[in-house]
Structure formats: structure tokens, C-alpha cells
Amino acid sequence: MPYDPANPLAARAADILRANDTGSSIKAAPSLYPHQWSWDAAFISIGLGHVDLDRALAEMRHLLQGQWRNGMIPHIQYNPDVSPESYFPDADRWGTRYASKDAPQAIATSGITQPPVHAIAIRQLIDIAPGSRRGEIAREFYQPLLAWHRYLASARDPENSGLVTIVHPWESGMDNSPRWDAAMARIDVPKDDLPPYIRRDLTHVTDPSQRPTNDDYDRFIWILEVLKRNNYRVDAAYGKLPFRVKDVFFSAILVTANESLMHIATLAGAALEDLDIIEEWILNGRRGLAGRWEDGRCLDLDVISGESIDVNTLAAISPILAGQVSPSVRAAALKYWHSEDMVGHPYLKWQLPPSTSLHAPQFNPTRYWRGPVWPVINWLFWYAWQRIGEFDIADELRRDALAQVEYAGFFEYMNPITGEGLGSDAQSWTAAAVLDWLAG
């Protein structure tokens, strides 16, 4: 279904993307996130493709200008026209242009990454595009995406486990999820060696309790400092980095992204050797996820302690994001999804997955990734349930997700119990998700 400007919700979503457009990239949000974020940009392009395909492709093109020589796509590309005081950490705090030989010199970026939804986005745009343009789009984006996935398969998985190691909670996209609590608590921040800083995020929300704590931020910034002092060489410094977790959610997205990359590679006329490599990445990723399945849930691995991270969050059913699940995993994922840990809790305003189970001791309905519902995560699971043939669940999810946005507005995340909008309003990826739902 094409974009319909007569639909009030679609028109509002498109207006948000236009308002957040700086001319070169689309801000993740009007003030809280004034730069281009990596996985935000990918989601934005998916929704924007229904309104303006060329602008959506330009968004991905702009993001890839900041790709590092080693293939990494950094999680932030800074807008040089935005004051450094508008967001922390700013480009100077990361100092990537001075610390890393891999970082671009003409473009200021962060020194970490985010989940690899980019190939998924490009495949979605290829599907939207007229047939005459599909090969051209595939050829343009194939090599940067291949380099990106090769980086993740090598520098971020030296064990060849099929699972990606994140080295900062921000890389997960779920910054302060209770999945990271134990690993973060182990980090002792030397206060006298932590350069001073001023948080900017608290000035852009009405209630600071919705954001991570100051102790969280001290640890976030200390990990940044350790990475910078090691020249952002995750491969060379791997054994001494203070935070290392095999992230099953990130890894499952990579499996799906590799399937999208295979489709792009075929359209681009890639060499057979490339196709073999991508196929092995897919198979290895599935093996890795299967190895993290414990008692009906898929659990992250704390690489440093060697222990599974046993917290009930939406990441517990990550394998469905990777598709092609076994009958037993499908049954367990369906059971977990419909349980009171996820959409089956009677206190939920809509049957949408809270970021953390309402039964978990860490649950907080208003604090970032510790309970709220995220429209963009709703989109991911909607996409995932469709891919494995659970169309009724996908349809119910889409219906409730749209009802939530109609009720609360285009917020970054929502209270799962009251439906109240939280975080930033006019969030770009929320608008993009709505546009894709309405088109589907």
C-alpha cells in the first residue's frame, strides 16, 4: 500500500521526518538526539522509503560516509553545524580522528557501533524500488555492507562463536538494560582518572528518572576512555576491555542482516566466494544462538565471567529475529511471548512487549530500557514474526503498536502500563515504523 497523505497518522509521521531533516541527514529526535544515529538511520530509511525513496537512499548513503576503514559503522555521525554543548558525549570526547587510524578524518564519529539493521533496510528499499533500479541500488551498497559484516564476524567474534561481542552497553542499542547490570557493576571507575563531564540528556526530558543514572553514566564514560586509550582497536585490546558481552539480540539481527546481504549480493552480481562467506556467517550465527538456548530462553554470555546473563527481557526470544527456528524453539518463544513476562501480563495497556519483564525485580515502567515499550522494537518483532510465518501474532502486534502511537504520540518509548509517552517526542524512528506499518 503506497503512502497516503490523507491518512492523518501517516501525514504526521511524514511531517516529523521532514522536520527532523537537516538537509544532509535526519536527526534521531529534535533536541535530545541532534545527530545521525546508526541504527536509527536504517529504521528511518525503511519508513521514509514509502514517502521518498531517493531521500531514504540518501540517508543511508550519508551514514556510510562515516564508515571506518576497518568496516565498522559508528553509532553516531556528528553534525558539524550542531553545537558541541547540545549533546554529550560530543565528538571531542570520543576523539576518534586522533585516536584511531581507522576513523575517517573529515567526518566526526563516535568510536563504537550499534546493531546491524542496515542490510535489512537496504533490502527493504530494494523491494520498494521499481524493478529497473534494484540492481543499481544493490551494487551501490553491497561492498560497504559486506565490509561492515566482515568486521563484525572478525574483530567482534575472535572466538568464531557466531555471536557478536559488544564492548559498551550503548552498542546493544539497549543502553541501560538490566542485561548489563552485573557486568557493569564489576567495573570500578577510578574517579580521579575519569575526565569531568556534564550530561546534556537530562535537559531534554521532563522527568530525569526516565534516563540512566549518574552511576550508569560514570561507567559508560569510563568504558569510552578505556577504548580511546586503546585507540579503539577492539581486536588488539580485546582481552583487557572492561565490558565484553556476547549479545544474542545483536547477533540475531546480524543473522537476518546476513540473509538480506545474501539477497543484495545476488542482485549485485557478487562473486561466488562472497556468497559462500555470507552463507557461512548465517550458519555460524544460527549455531551460536542455538548454543545460548537455556531452559526456554536465549541468554547473553558475559565473556569476562563466563556466566550466562539470566534476566527476563525481550532479548530472551532473540532467535526468532534470526528466522528459521526449530519447532522446539518456536514453541518456547511463543510460550514466552504470550506469558506474563511479555505480552500476556494483565497490567499491560496493550499487548506489546515490555523491554523488561514486569515480574523482573529490575522492572521500572518509565526508565529507558528497564520496562518501557519501544515502537521500533515492536517493528522488529512484527518483522520477525512475519518471517517465520506467525502472521496472526504479527497482525495483532501491528494493530496494538499503531493504537499505542495514536494514543501516546510519536514518543521514543512508552509506559507499558499507562501508555504514557516517554523520552523524546517526535522521535524519527517511531515515525518511520508507523509509515512502514501503514504501508504493510
Residue pairs with C-beta under 8 A, 6 or more apart in sequence:
1 438
1 439
1 440
2 50
2 439
3 10
3 14
3 50
3 51
3 435
3 438
3 439
4 10
4 438
5 11
5 14
7 438
9 402
9 405
9 406
9 434
9 438
10 434
10 435
10 438
12 410
12 431
13 47
13 410
13 431
13 432
13 434
13 435
13 438
14 51
14 431
14 435
16 410
16 426
16 427
16 428
16 430
16 431
17 26
17 44
17 47
17 48
17 51
17 428
17 431
17 432
17 435
19 30
19 426
20 26
20 27
20 28
20 29
20 30
20 426
20 428
21 27
21 55
22 79
22 81
24 62
24 79
25 35
25 36
25 41
25 59
25 62
25 63
25 77
25 79
26 36
26 41
26 44
26 48
26 59
26 428
27 33
27 34
27 35
27 36
27 79
27 428
28 35
28 36
28 37
28 40
28 424
28 427
28 428
28 429
29 412
29 424
29 425
29 426
29 427
29 428
30 424
30 425
30 426
31 86
31 204
31 424
32 201
32 204
32 205
32 412
32 423
32 424
33 40
33 87
33 424
34 79
34 82
34 86
34 87
35 76
35 77
35 78
35 79
35 82
35 87
36 62
36 63
36 66
36 76
36 77
36 79
37 75
37 76
37 114
38 63
38 73
38 74
38 75
38 76
38 77
38 113
38 114
38 118
39 75
39 114
39 115
39 116
39 117
39 118
39 173
40 428
40 429
41 59
41 60
41 62
41 63
42 60
42 63
42 117
42 118
42 120
42 121
43 117
43 121
43 376
43 379
43 429
43 432
43 433
44 56
44 59
44 428
44 429
44 432
45 56
45 57
45 59
45 60
45 121
45 124
45 125
45 432
46 56
46 120
46 121
46 124
46 125
46 432
46 436
47 429
47 431
47 432
47 433
47 434
47 435
47 436
48 55
48 56
48 59
48 432
48 435
49 56
49 57
49 124
49 125
49 128
50 128
50 435
50 436
50 438
50 439
51 435
53 125
53 128
53 129
56 125
57 125
57 137
60 118
60 121
60 122
60 125
60 141
61 140
62 77
63 73
63 77
63 118
64 73
64 141
64 144
65 77
65 104
65 107
66 73
66 74
66 77
66 104
66 107
66 109
67 73
67 74
67 104
67 144
67 147
67 148
68 74
68 100
68 102
68 103
68 104
68 109
69 101
69 102
69 103
69 104
70 102
70 151
70 155
71 147
71 148
71 149
71 150
71 151
71 152
72 102
72 113
72 148
72 151
72 155
73 113
73 114
73 116
73 118
73 148
74 96
74 103
74 109
74 110
74 111
74 112
74 113
75 110
75 112
75 113
75 114
75 170
75 171
76 109
76 110
77 107
77 108
77 109
78 90
78 91
78 107
78 108
78 109
78 110
80 108
84 90
84 91
84 92
85 200
86 200
87 200
87 201
88 197
88 198
88 199
88 200
88 201
89 110
89 197
89 221
89 224
91 108
91 109
91 110
93 195
93 197
93 221
93 224
94 108
94 109
94 110
94 111
94 224
94 228
95 228
96 103
96 108
96 109
96 110
96 111
96 228
96 232
97 103
97 104
97 105
97 108
99 111
99 228
99 231
99 232
100 111
100 231
100 232
100 233
101 231
102 232
103 109
103 111
103 232
111 224
111 227
111 228
111 232
112 167
112 168
112 170
112 171
112 224
112 227
113 171
114 170
114 171
114 173
115 171
115 172
115 173
115 249
115 250
115 253
115 254
116 148
116 149
116 152
116 250
116 253
116 254
116 257
117 253
117 257
118 145
118 148
118 257
119 145
119 148
119 149
119 257
119 258
119 260
119 261
119 264
120 253
120 256
120 257
120 260
120 383
122 137
122 138
122 141
122 145
122 260
122 264
123 260
123 263
123 264
124 436
125 137
126 134
126 137
126 138
126 263
126 264
126 267
129 137
134 267
135 267
135 268
135 269
138 264
138 265
138 267
138 268
139 267
139 268
139 269
141 264
142 261
142 264
142 265
142 268
142 270
145 261
145 264
146 261
146 265
146 270
146 274
146 278
149 254
149 257
149 258
149 261
149 278
149 281
150 277
152 164
152 254
153 281
153 284
154 235
155 234
155 235
156 164
156 165
156 166
156 234
157 163
157 164
157 165
158 165
158 235
158 238
160 284
161 246
161 284
161 288
161 291
162 251
162 284
162 285
162 286
162 287
162 288
162 289
162 291
163 246
163 247
163 248
163 251
163 285
163 288
163 289
163 292
163 301
164 246
164 247
164 250
164 251
164 254
165 238
165 244
165 245
165 246
165 247
165 303
166 172
166 243
166 244
166 245
166 247
166 250
167 223
167 227
167 234
167 241
167 243
167 244
168 220
168 223
168 224
168 227
168 243
169 175
169 176
169 177
169 180
169 184
169 220
169 223
169 243
170 220
171 247
171 250
172 179
172 180
172 245
172 247
172 249
172 250
173 249
173 250
174 249
174 313
174 315
174 355
174 369
175 212
175 220
175 368
175 369
176 212
176 213
176 216
176 367
176 368
176 369
176 370
177 311
177 313
177 315
177 355
177 356
177 369
177 370
178 311
178 313
178 356
178 360
178 362
178 370
179 245
179 300
179 309
179 311
179 313
179 315
180 243
180 245
181 311
181 362
182 302
182 305
182 307
182 309
183 243
183 244
183 245
183 302
183 304
183 305
183 309
184 216
184 219
184 243
186 242
186 304
186 305
187 219
187 222
187 223
187 242
187 243
189 218
189 219
189 222
190 222
191 218
193 225
194 218
194 221
194 222
194 225
195 221
195 225
197 217
197 221
199 214
199 217
201 211
202 208
202 211
204 424
205 211
205 423
205 424
207 366
207 422
209 366
209 367
210 366
210 367
210 368
210 422
210 423
211 367
211 368
212 220
212 367
212 368
222 242
223 241
223 242
223 243
226 241
226 242
227 234
227 237
227 241
230 236
230 237
230 240
230 241
231 237
234 241
238 244
242 304
243 304
244 302
244 303
244 304
245 300
245 301
245 302
245 303
245 309
246 288
246 292
246 300
246 301
246 303
247 300
247 315
248 289
248 292
248 298
248 299
248 300
248 315
248 318
248 319
249 300
249 314
249 315
249 318
249 321
251 285
251 288
251 289
251 318
251 322
252 285
252 289
252 298
252 318
252 319
252 320
252 321
252 322
253 321
253 322
253 380
254 281
254 285
255 282
255 285
255 286
255 289
255 321
255 322
255 323
256 321
256 322
256 323
256 384
256 387
258 278
258 281
258 282
258 285
259 282
259 323
261 278
262 275
262 278
262 279
262 282
265 274
265 275
265 278
266 275
285 322
286 322
286 324
289 298
289 318
289 319
289 322
290 319
290 329
292 298
292 299
292 300
292 301
292 308
293 319
293 329
293 332
294 308
296 332
296 335
296 336
297 312
297 316
297 317
297 332
297 336
298 315
298 316
298 317
298 318
298 319
299 308
299 309
299 310
299 316
300 308
300 309
300 315
301 307
301 308
301 309
302 308
302 309
311 356
311 360
311 362
312 341
312 356
312 357
312 359
312 360
313 355
313 356
313 357
313 360
314 342
314 353
314 354
314 355
314 356
314 377
314 381
316 336
316 341
317 332
317 333
317 336
317 337
317 342
319 325
319 329
319 333
320 329
320 330
320 333
320 381
320 384
320 385
320 388
321 380
321 381
321 384
323 384
323 387
323 388
324 388
325 333
325 388
330 388
334 390
334 393
336 342
337 343
337 344
337 353
337 393
338 344
340 346
340 357
340 358
340 359
341 357
341 358
341 359
341 360
342 353
342 354
342 357
343 351
343 352
343 353
344 351
345 354
345 358
345 359
347 358
347 416
347 417
348 354
348 358
348 416
348 417
349 404
349 415
349 416
349 417
349 418
349 419
350 373
350 400
350 401
350 403
350 404
350 419
351 396
351 397
351 400
352 373
352 378
352 397
352 400
352 401
352 404
352 416
353 373
353 377
353 378
353 381
354 363
354 365
354 371
354 372
354 373
354 416
355 369
355 370
355 371
355 372
355 373
355 374
355 377
355 413
356 362
356 363
356 364
356 369
356 370
356 371
357 363
358 371
358 416
358 417
362 370
363 370
363 371
364 370
364 371
365 371
365 372
365 415
365 416
365 417
365 418
366 372
366 415
366 420
366 422
368 413
368 423
371 415
371 416
372 413
372 414
372 415
372 416
372 422
372 423
373 404
373 413
373 414
373 415
373 416
374 412
374 413
374 414
375 401
375 404
375 405
375 411
375 413
375 414
375 427
375 429
375 430
375 433
375 434
376 429
376 430
376 433
378 397
378 401
378 404
378 433
379 401
379 433
379 436
379 437
381 397
382 394
382 397
382 398
382 401
382 437
385 391
385 393
385 394
385 397
386 394
398 437
398 440
401 433
401 437
402 434
402 437
402 438
404 414
404 419
405 430
405 434
407 419
408 414
408 419
408 420
408 421
409 421
409 425
410 425
410 426
410 427
410 430
410 431
410 434
411 421
411 422
411 423
411 424
411 425
411 427
411 430
412 422
412 423
412 424
412 425
412 427
412 430
413 422
413 423
414 420
414 421
414 422
415 422
